[in-house]
Amino acid sequence: MEMTDILKLPSMPLASPSYPFGPYRFINREYFIVTYESDAQAIREALPEPLEPDGSNTVLYEFIRMPDSSGFGDYTETGIVIPALYKGEHVNFTAQMYLDCEPPISCGREVWGFPKKFAHPVLQVAQDTLTGRIEYAGQPVAIATMGYKHENLTYNTATGMSDPSAIEKKMAKTSVNLKLIPDVDGSLAIAQLVAYHLTDIQVKGAWAGPARLHLIPHVNAPVADLPVKKVIGGTHFIADLTLPYGRVLHDYLAGK
């Protein structure tokens, strides 16, 4: 293969790239998010500088079903997101992610620095309960439950019409990942904070309800290191959206 052809490839391996070029479109992406109060020191330790805690002491535990995602297919993921500050701007830092499909693991880590690892998360409705569960290495790591569609978050009582703007605004918030890529000698070739924004968001439904979250200590999926002090509530929504490429927010190696 000639060099010009090599440089046109979207990813490795040469014979069958793991993922195509983006941006990536998601249809009927389903979120189940439990917001909870956690330990302030644990949050500080989980945030890489120059990110700072936003003072709320809150953490978001997320389950996400992606039944139709361009280039990636059908998969489920789960993980921890921490509300934070970057130079005074409110951002969401993705601290841990676990999912069951190889292409989005490779692409997420290599392009944006998503902290993705292989595991077995499940998001489904069981009778009157929205349920999320993850197992890593055969052991349960997190179990979440929420009352199914108790409160419609897109219904505007003043107008009697659907208004998804509040959910869309939250989804469009700046998100940040820590991207670490080693060089061939084991030293870091890339060490960056990467920012991105979801675009072309179309919320199809959103609901709130009572929720519970149980986190179980696991050495290779340490979600319980951000302990649950108090569950604030649960949200459940479905949307179409696009994940575009990101931008470098902070380069740790720039001074070397």
Secondary structure, 3 states (H helix, E strand, C coil): CCHHHHCCCCCCCCCCCCCCCCCEEEEEEEEEEEEEECCHHHHHHHCCCCCEECCCCEEEEEEEEEEEECCCEEEEEEEEEEEEEECCEEEEEEEEEEECCHHHHHHHHHHHCCCEEECEEEEEEECCEEEEEEEECCEEEEEEEEECCCEECCEECCCCEECCHHHHHHHCCCEEEEEEEECCCCCEEEEEEEEECCEEEEEEEEEEECEEEEECCCCCCCHHHCCCCEEEEEEEEEEEEEECCCEEEEECCCCC
